[in-house]
Amino acid sequence: MRLIVAGPLLVVVLSVVAAVPCFAAMSQQEIAKLPADKVRAIQQHCAQHWPKNYSLRMLCEDGQYRALRTLIERNR
């Protein structure tokens, strides 16, 4: 966490990069292999949490897709 002082206002800036591990987003081909109903549910969930921040929405969706893929692979 970094603190930035701007005049009398104290602003706390959280670095998303520091909080999120670096990895490439899942490809559209990988996402297409997941159950369509689960993909829609993930998209709706992330859109509700990040309605105007598309970068965080993308990170949210990618993390959820990866978690779903891991669960599916564990149950094979």
N, C-alpha and C positions, 0 to 999 in steps of 0.2 A: 504494500500500500504506500502511496506517495501522497504527501500533503503539499498543497499549493496555496500560498497566501497571495490573495489579490486584494490589496487595499484592506478595508475592514472586514472583508468577507473571507472566511476560511472554507476552502473547498476540498473535499476528500475525493481523490481520483483513484479508482480501482483499476489496475492494469489487467485487462482480460487476458492478454497474452501470457502474463505470469501465472494466471490461474488455470489456464487451459493447456493441456499438453499439445505439443506441435505434432500434427499429423495431417495428411492429405484427406480431403473430404471423400466420402464414398462416391463412386461413379454412378451415373444413371443406370448403367447395366446391373451394378450390384444392388441398387435399390429396387430395380424391377424384379429381382429374384425374391424379394420379401413379400409376405402376404399383403395384398392391396388394402384390405380393411385396416390392418395395423399401420400401414404407411399413412393412410388418411387420418387415423386417430393421432398419430405422432404430429402430423402437420397441423391439425386443429389445436392440439395441446400447446405446441410451441407458438403458434399464432396468437393464442390467448395470453400467453406469458410475455410475448415480445411483439405486440401489435404494430409498432412503428420502427423497431430496430431490426432491420433485416440481417445484419451481420450476426447478432446474437441469436436470431431465429435460426439461421443456418447452422450455427454451432450447436444449438439445442437439438435440431433435427438430426444432424450427423451423429451426435452422441447417442441419441435414442435409437437410430438405425443400427449403430454398432452394437448397442446393448441387445437389441432384438435379434440380430444375427448371431451373437454369442449364445443367447438362450436357445435358439433353434439348433445351433451346432452341438450344444451340450446334450440336447434331447434326442439326438440321432442314434 
